[in-house]
Amino acid sequence: MFSVPASTSTLQRPSPKLEPVEPPSGHQGATDRAAVVCSCLNCDHKRANSRTGGEFVSDHQQPSSIQSISCECSQLQTTTRSRLLRRSTDRNNFGNREGVSCNFNHIERCKDSLYMGTPPRGIIETGLKKICQRYADKPRFVTLYDSRKRIPVYSAYTFKKTEGDRRVDYPWMYEPQLAEVDGNGNMLPFPTGYLHMKFEDSQAVLDDYSDVVLYERGHLNPDQHQSTPHDRAATYTLTNVVPQIREFNIGPWREYEERIRVRLNNFCRGVAFIVTGVTTRGNMIRRNNQDRVAIPEDLWSAYCCTDYDRNAPHDVRIRFPSHAAMAKNAKEGNSVHEMPVQELEILLKNSMDVDQNLQIFYDNCISPSPLPMYLQHTI
């Protein structure tokens, strides 16, 4: 169904060596003002927050190729020793690689956009940025961003039940965290004139899409999967969009997004977590004779809802608690193929920079059952 290159080799990652950290006395009032930007990589398994000066034990397992990493850490964030050690081994951490953005297990509840607070496992994150997408001083969703290709690898969010009303014309925004260390962490509308030049090296800008005829700005976290005006507005950041073939964007992919909206509206009783991402093959949008924005080869998406209507029709029930889809970003042959999440993971192992431990949802989104084991097959 999908042509894919040879499988990438597995990247071995060493386990971090942890040292107990004494809980210091300090401030707790800065948590709401803390920036989403962190200013270190590994720091001997400690991470410094550039806004609060907080220092955390890092639980992210760095690739063995990284040998010398340094950062400056100033003031310890108030916490308990047990929490520090627990975070050091918790997979919830989405450690910073290049001093741009924090882990998804951030003090401002960025991890709430992820099932069990855990990002997809097995994605090789060298050079990628972890963005806690903030709008109006509140985290809205999370994005793993590739500043070299200037597109997101994926966006992860919680689905909000909606009536599918028409889109509102929100202004497009950029991500200051990718270019600056100051500010309050909120995405901002694009400035006028040439002020955008100071951050266009780190992310896509409106000019990258202005003269492109074949492609549209396609959301990974679509506004019709959000309900409040602020949550919808937050999806209009260029760090949440990729170039999509127009016929694909307004046709098969939009139909799929609507189909999932109706399905989760009607049959997901609890919280639905969605991860939507892309694969690439090296094709780029060019501007001023320079490669600017990567063009996705495929779009993929997966959802997880463990609390669902077990009286739903059989053809619906078999698509819970989790299901996935993949499609070609093309004019033709762009039908969206739905499949189990594990089948999608097999395809992604051959088309993304991931290792063989790829897992989109923690523990494969296994649905907890109130019944004894011998009766669970009756559900």
C-alpha positions as CSV (number, residue, x, y, z in Angstrom):
1,M,0.0,0.0,0.0
2,F,2.8,2.4,0.8
3,S,6.3,2.3,-0.7
4,V,8.9,2.7,1.9
5,P,12.7,2.7,2.0
6,A,14.9,0.3,3.9
7,S,14.4,0.2,7.6
8,T,16.5,2.5,9.8
9,S,18.9,0.9,12.2
10,T,18.2,0.8,15.9
11,L,19.8,3.5,18.0
12,Q,21.0,2.2,21.3
13,R,20.5,4.6,24.2
14,P,22.3,4.2,27.5
15,S,20.4,4.5,30.8
16,P,21.1,7.6,32.8
17,K,23.1,7.3,36.0
18,L,21.2,9.0,38.8
19,E,22.5,10.7,41.9
20,P,20.2,11.7,44.7
21,V,19.4,15.3,44.9
22,E,18.5,17.0,48.2
23,P,15.3,18.9,48.0
24,P,16.2,22.6,48.6
25,S,14.0,25.2,50.1
26,G,12.9,27.8,47.5
27,H,10.1,29.4,45.6
28,Q,7.0,27.8,44.2
29,G,5.2,30.9,42.9
30,A,7.0,31.0,39.6
31,T,5.4,27.9,38.2
32,D,2.6,29.7,36.4
33,R,5.1,32.1,34.9
34,A,7.7,29.6,34.0
35,A,8.7,29.7,30.3
36,V,8.4,26.6,28.2
37,V,12.0,27.1,27.0
38,C,14.7,25.2,28.7
39,S,18.4,26.0,28.3
40,C,20.3,22.8,28.5
41,L,20.6,19.4,26.9
42,N,21.8,16.7,29.3
43,C,23.6,18.6,32.0
44,D,24.8,15.4,33.6
45,H,21.1,14.5,33.9
46,K,20.0,17.8,35.2
47,R,17.9,20.4,33.3
48,A,17.8,24.1,33.9
49,N,14.8,26.2,33.2
50,S,15.8,29.6,31.7
51,R,12.8,31.4,33.2
52,T,12.8,30.2,36.8
53,G,16.3,28.9,37.0
54,G,14.9,25.6,38.1
55,E,17.0,22.5,37.9
56,F,15.6,19.1,37.3
57,V,17.0,15.6,37.1
58,S,16.7,14.6,33.5
59,D,15.1,11.3,32.7
60,H,15.7,11.5,28.9
61,Q,18.1,8.9,27.6
62,Q,20.6,10.7,25.4
63,P,22.1,9.0,22.3
64,S,25.6,7.5,22.9
65,S,27.0,9.7,20.2
66,I,26.6,12.8,22.4
67,Q,29.7,12.9,24.6
68,S,30.2,16.4,25.9
69,I,27.3,18.4,26.9
70,S,27.3,21.4,29.2
71,C,24.8,23.9,30.6
72,E,24.5,26.4,33.3
73,C,22.1,25.7,36.1
74,S,21.4,28.3,38.7
75,Q,18.7,27.6,41.3
76,L,17.1,24.4,42.2
77,Q,13.3,24.1,41.7
78,T,11.5,23.3,44.9
79,T,10.5,19.6,44.9
80,T,10.9,16.4,46.9
81,R,13.8,14.0,46.5
82,S,11.4,11.1,45.6
83,R,9.8,13.1,42.9
84,L,13.2,14.1,41.4
85,L,14.3,10.4,41.3
86,R,11.0,9.3,39.9
87,R,11.1,11.8,37.1
88,S,14.6,10.7,36.3
89,T,13.3,7.3,35.2
90,D,9.8,8.2,34.0
91,R,9.2,7.9,30.3
92,N,6.9,11.0,30.6
93,N,10.0,13.2,30.2
94,F,10.5,14.8,26.9
95,G,14.0,16.0,27.4
96,N,15.4,19.1,25.7
97,R,18.0,18.4,23.0
98,E,19.3,21.8,22.0
99,G,18.2,24.3,24.6
100,V,15.0,25.4,22.9
101,S,12.0,23.9,24.7
102,C,11.1,21.9,27.7
103,N,10.0,18.4,28.3
104,F,6.3,17.5,27.9
105,N,6.3,16.6,31.6
106,H,6.4,20.3,32.3
107,I,5.1,21.9,35.5
108,E,2.4,23.7,33.5
109,R,0.7,20.4,32.6
110,C,1.9,20.1,29.0
111,K,1.8,16.4,29.5
112,D,-2.0,16.4,29.8
113,S,-2.1,16.4,26.0
114,L,-0.5,12.9,26.0
115,Y,-2.1,9.6,26.9
116,M,-0.7,8.7,30.4
117,G,1.5,11.8,30.1
118,T,3.8,9.8,27.8
119,P,5.0,11.0,24.3
120,P,5.5,8.5,21.5
121,R,8.4,6.3,22.3
122,G,11.2,5.4,19.9
123,I,11.5,8.5,17.8
124,I,15.1,9.5,17.3
125,E,15.1,13.1,18.5
126,T,18.5,14.4,17.5
127,G,18.0,18.1,16.6
128,L,14.3,18.1,17.2
129,K,12.5,20.6,19.4
130,K,9.8,19.9,22.0
131,I,7.2,22.6,22.0
132,C,4.5,23.0,24.7
133,Q,2.1,25.1,22.5
134,R,0.9,27.9,24.7
135,Y,-1.8,30.4,23.8
136,A,-3.2,33.1,26.2
137,D,-1.0,31.8,29.0
138,K,-2.2,28.2,28.9
139,P,-0.8,25.1,27.4
140,R,-3.0,23.8,24.5
141,F,-1.2,20.9,22.9
142,V,2.4,19.7,22.2
143,T,4.5,19.4,19.1
144,L,7.7,17.7,18.2
145,Y,9.3,20.1,15.7
146,D,12.1,19.8,13.1
147,S,13.7,23.2,12.7
148,R,15.9,22.0,9.9
149,K,12.9,20.9,7.8
150,R,10.7,23.6,9.3
151,I,7.7,21.3,9.9
152,P,6.4,19.4,12.8
153,V,7.1,15.7,13.1
154,Y,3.8,15.3,15.0
155,S,1.4,17.3,17.1
156,A,-0.4,15.6,20.0
157,Y,-3.6,16.9,21.6
158,T,-6.8,16.0,23.4
159,F,-9.9,15.9,21.3
160,K,-12.7,18.2,22.3
161,K,-16.3,17.4,21.4
162,T,-17.7,19.9,18.9
163,E,-20.6,20.3,16.5
164,G,-18.3,20.6,13.5
165,D,-19.1,24.2,12.9
166,R,-17.2,26.1,10.3
167,R,-13.7,27.4,10.8
168,V,-13.0,30.9,12.1
169,D,-10.5,33.1,10.4
170,Y,-7.8,33.3,13.1
171,P,-4.5,35.0,12.5
172,W,-1.4,32.8,11.8
173,M,1.2,32.8,14.5
174,Y,4.8,31.8,15.0
175,E,6.7,30.3,17.9
176,P,9.0,32.7,19.8
177,Q,10.5,29.9,21.8
178,L,12.3,28.6,18.8
179,A,14.2,31.8,18.3
180,E,14.3,33.6,21.7
181,V,14.9,32.8,25.3
182,D,12.8,35.6,26.7
183,G,9.1,36.3,26.6
184,N,6.3,34.4,28.3
185,G,6.2,31.3,26.1
186,N,3.0,32.2,24.2
187,M,2.8,31.9,20.5
188,L,2.4,35.3,18.8
189,P,0.9,36.7,15.6
190,F,3.4,37.3,12.8
191,P,4.8,40.8,12.8
192,T,4.6,43.1,9.8
193,G,7.4,44.1,7.6
194,Y,10.8,42.3,7.8
195,L,10.8,41.6,11.6
196,H,10.1,38.0,10.8
197,M,13.6,37.6,9.5
198,K,15.0,37.2,13.0
199,F,13.3,33.9,13.5
200,E,12.8,32.5,9.9
201,D,15.9,30.4,10.3
202,S,14.3,28.3,13.0
203,Q,10.8,27.8,11.6
204,A,8.5,28.4,8.6
205,V,7.1,31.9,7.9
206,L,4.2,33.1,5.9
207,D,6.4,33.9,2.9
208,D,7.3,30.2,2.5
209,Y,3.7,29.5,1.6
210,S,2.8,32.8,-0.2
211,D,3.9,31.8,-3.8
212,V,3.2,28.1,-3.6
213,V,0.4,27.0,-5.8
214,L,0.2,23.2,-5.2
215,Y,0.3,23.3,-1.4
216,E,-1.8,24.6,1.4
217,R,-1.1,25.0,5.1
218,G,-2.6,21.8,6.5
219,H,-3.2,21.4,10.3
220,L,-2.0,18.4,12.2
221,N,-4.1,19.5,15.2
222,P,-7.2,20.7,13.3
223,D,-9.4,23.4,14.7
224,Q,-12.5,21.4,14.2
225,H,-11.2,18.9,16.8
226,Q,-11.2,21.8,19.4
227,S,-14.1,23.5,20.9
228,T,-13.2,26.8,22.7
229,P,-12.1,29.9,20.8
230,H,-8.7,29.8,22.5
231,D,-8.1,26.2,21.8
232,R,-9.1,26.7,18.1
233,A,-6.9,29.8,17.8
234,A,-3.9,27.9,19.1
235,T,-4.0,25.5,16.2
236,Y,-3.1,28.4,13.8
237,T,0.6,28.4,14.4
238,L,2.9,27.4,11.6
239,T,4.6,25.0,13.9
240,N,1.4,22.9,13.7
241,V,1.0,22.9,9.9
242,V,2.7,21.1,7.0
243,P,2.5,21.7,3.2
244,Q,-0.4,19.6,2.0
245,I,-1.5,19.1,-1.6
246,R,-4.6,21.1,-2.0
247,E,-6.7,18.3,-3.4
248,F,-5.7,16.0,-0.6
249,N,-6.2,18.6,2.1
250,I,-9.7,19.6,1.1
251,G,-10.6,16.1,0.0
252,P,-9.7,12.7,1.6
253,W,-7.8,14.1,4.7
254,R,-10.6,16.6,5.7
255,E,-13.1,13.8,5.2
256,Y,-11.1,11.6,7.5
257,E,-10.8,14.4,10.2
258,E,-14.6,14.8,10.1
259,R,-15.1,11.0,10.3
260,I,-13.0,10.9,13.4
261,R,-14.7,13.9,14.9
262,V,-18.1,12.2,14.6
263,R,-16.8,8.9,15.8
264,L,-15.2,10.3,19.0
265,N,-18.2,12.6,19.6
266,N,-20.6,9.8,19.5
267,F,-18.7,6.9,21.1
268,C,-15.8,8.1,23.2
269,R,-17.1,8.7,26.7
270,G,-13.9,9.8,28.2
271,V,-10.8,11.7,27.0
272,A,-9.5,10.9,23.5
273,F,-5.9,11.5,22.8
274,I,-4.7,12.0,19.2
275,V,-1.2,12.1,17.7
276,T,-1.0,13.2,14.0
277,G,2.3,13.3,12.1
278,V,4.1,13.1,8.8
279,T,6.8,11.2,6.9
280,T,9.2,12.9,4.5
281,R,11.4,11.9,1.6
282,G,13.5,15.0,1.0
283,N,11.2,17.1,-1.2
284,M,11.3,20.8,-0.2
285,I,9.5,24.0,-0.9
286,R,12.2,26.5,-2.1
287,R,12.3,30.3,-1.6
288,N,15.1,32.6,-2.8
289,N,16.9,29.5,-4.2
290,Q,17.0,27.9,-0.8
291,D,15.4,24.8,0.6
292,R,12.8,26.1,3.1
293,V,10.0,23.7,4.1
294,A,9.9,19.9,3.8
295,I,6.9,18.5,1.9
296,P,5.4,15.4,3.6
297,E,5.3,12.1,1.8
298,D,2.5,10.7,4.0
299,L,0.2,11.9,6.8
300,W,-0.7,9.6,9.6
301,S,-2.8,9.8,12.7
302,A,-3.8,7.7,15.7
303,Y,-6.2,8.1,18.5
304,C,-6.6,6.5,21.9
305,C,-9.9,6.4,24.0
306,T,-10.0,3.8,26.7
307,D,-13.5,4.8,28.0
308,Y,-15.8,4.2,25.1
309,D,-19.3,3.0,24.4
310,R,-19.2,-0.8,24.5
311,N,-22.7,-1.0,23.1
312,A,-21.6,0.7,19.9
313,P,-22.2,-1.1,16.6
314,H,-19.6,-3.8,15.9
315,D,-18.0,-1.9,13.0
316,V,-17.4,1.0,15.4
317,R,-16.5,-1.0,18.5
318,I,-13.6,-2.7,16.7
319,R,-12.0,0.7,16.2
320,F,-11.7,1.2,20.0
321,P,-9.9,1.8,22.2
322,S,-7.4,2.9,19.5
323,H,-7.1,3.1,15.8
324,A,-5.0,4.8,13.2
325,A,-4.8,5.9,9.6
326,M,-2.3,6.8,6.9
327,A,-2.5,8.5,3.5
328,K,-0.3,9.8,0.7
329,N,0.0,13.6,0.4
330,A,-0.7,13.5,-3.3
331,K,-3.2,14.6,-6.0
332,E,-4.0,11.0,-6.8
333,G,-3.8,7.7,-4.9
334,N,-4.5,9.7,-1.7
335,S,-7.2,7.6,-0.1
336,V,-7.0,7.4,3.7
337,H,-6.4,3.8,4.9
338,E,-7.5,3.1,8.4
339,M,-5.7,0.4,10.4
340,P,-4.7,-0.8,13.9
341,V,-2.2,1.4,15.6
342,Q,0.4,-1.5,15.6
343,E,0.1,-1.8,11.8
344,L,0.8,1.9,11.5
345,E,3.8,1.6,13.7
346,I,5.2,-1.1,11.4
347,L,4.9,1.2,8.5
348,L,6.5,4.1,10.3
349,K,9.5,2.0,11.3
350,N,10.3,1.9,7.6
351,S,9.6,5.5,6.7
352,M,10.6,7.6,9.8
353,D,13.8,8.1,11.8
354,V,12.7,5.8,14.6
355,D,14.0,2.7,16.3
356,Q,12.4,-0.7,16.7
357,N,10.8,0.3,20.0
358,L,8.4,2.7,18.4
359,Q,5.2,2.9,20.4
360,I,2.7,5.8,19.7
361,F,0.6,5.3,22.9
362,Y,1.9,4.1,26.3
363,D,1.3,0.4,26.7
364,N,-0.5,0.3,23.3
365,C,-3.5,2.2,24.8
366,I,-4.7,-1.0,26.5
367,S,-8.2,-0.4,27.7
368,P,-8.7,-1.2,31.4
369,S,-11.5,-3.7,31.9
370,P,-13.8,-3.9,35.0
371,L,-14.4,-7.6,34.2
372,P,-12.4,-10.7,35.2
373,M,-9.9,-11.9,32.6
374,Y,-12.1,-14.9,31.6
375,L,-15.0,-12.6,30.7
376,Q,-13.1,-9.8,28.9
377,H,-13.5,-11.4,25.5
378,T,-17.3,-10.8,25.8
379,I,-16.8,-7.0,25.6
